[in-house]
C-alpha cells in the first residue's frame, strides 16, 4: 500500500473515531420515566379527606401540563402526569409513593402535598434517589440538602412566615395577649416554633394560650371558645382551609374580635374567606408571595393575563379566586423551567442539579420583587413575602417585601 493510500486509510479511521466520540458526547441520557417522547411525573394530592380543598392544586397542574403538551412538550417530549389521592393520610402516601416509583417508574415525584405525608415518604425517596421536588408544604426541614439531597421545598417556609408576624406584633402590639390555635402535627408545630422564635424572650409572657386540634376533629368550635375565654386580643390561626373557615365563622358568632393573623396556606379567598363569610373576614392579616387574582391592581398585568388565558383554554372549571389554583399554576411553571434546563440529560441527578441552580427566576404569578433562587446549599426556592390585610372582598398588600431569618 502506498504511503498516500495508508495516509487516506488512517485519516478515514480517525474521522470515524472522531465522529463516534462526538456522538457519545451528544448522547441522550435517561433514567426511568424519561425517553425520546415522554417525561413521566408522579404526584400525590389529598383529593379526598380533611385537606381535600388542596386537591385543586393537582388538577391545576394537570391542566398546565396539558397546555405544555399542546404547545409541543418540553424539548419535544410530552409530560405524562400521574397523580394519586392519599386523603392526607401518611400511610396512604407511602403506598402511593411506592406505586409511582416501583410500578409507574416515574422520573420524579413533584409537589406532593402536606407536611405529615411528605415526612412519611422523605427517607424512602431519598434512599431510592428519586427527586421529591418542590414539595407543597412550607415546613423548614425541606431545606436540608446535606441530609436529604433529593428533597426540595418551594413556597416560603412556615418558620419564616410566623417570624414575620411576630416581628410585626412586637412592633405594633408590644403588650398583646396572644392566643394560638395550631394543627397538632409537624406542619402546625413548625409554624408555632417560628412564631415563638420570633417573639424570643417575650413569648412566655405574651402567649396566654397554645391550643392544638387534631386533623380528625370534625369542628374546632370548642377550641375557639376556650381561646376567647383567655381574654387574648391577638389570635394566631395556624390551620388548614376547612378549619380556618370554621375559626373565622366561630369568631364572628361569639363576638371575639382579636387582631387575627391567618397562615398563608389558608389565605385563599375561594376556599376560606368566601365560605367563612366576607363580613366575618374583615381585617384579617396574612402574608402573600403570589398575586391575588381578585386584586384589581393586576387587571392589566401580563402575568395575570397569561394566567387568565390558561384558565379559559385549559382549566375553565377552575375557581379563579381560589389561591390554590394560582399556586398550582406557578409551581408547574417552576418544574417546566427545570425540565427545559435538563435538555437531553433527563437523569434524576441532573433534575436535582438544575433545580439547585435556579437564578433570579421571575414567574408571572409571583408578586413583583419576589424571585426564585436556589443553590446546592439552599433548597428554599422562594423566601420572601409581603403582608396583606383582608378588606371588602379582597386582600390588600401593605409594607415592604420581607424575609424572616430562620435561626436569626
Buried (B, 14 or more C-beta within 10 A) or exposed (E): EEEEEEEEEEEEEEEEEEEEEEEEEEEEEBBBBBBEEBBBBBBBBBBBBBBBBBBBBBBBBBBBBBBBBEEEBBBEBBBBBBBBBBBBBBEBBBBBBBBBBEEBBBBBBBBBBBBBBBBBBBEBBBEBEBBBBBBBBBBBBBBBBEEBBBBBBBBBBBBBBBBBBBBBBBEEBEEBBBBBBBBBBBBBBBBBBBBBBBBEEBBEEBBBBBBBBEBEBEEBBEBBEEBBEBEBBBBBBBBBBBBBBBBBBBBBEEEBEBBBBBBBBBBBBBBBBBBBEBEBBBEBBBBBBBBBBBBEEBEEBEBBEBBBEBBEEBBEEBBBBBBBBBBBBBBBBBBBBBBEBBEBBBBBBBBBBBBBEBEEBEBBBBBEEBBBBBEEEBBBBBBBBBBBBBEEEBBEBEEEBBBBBBEE
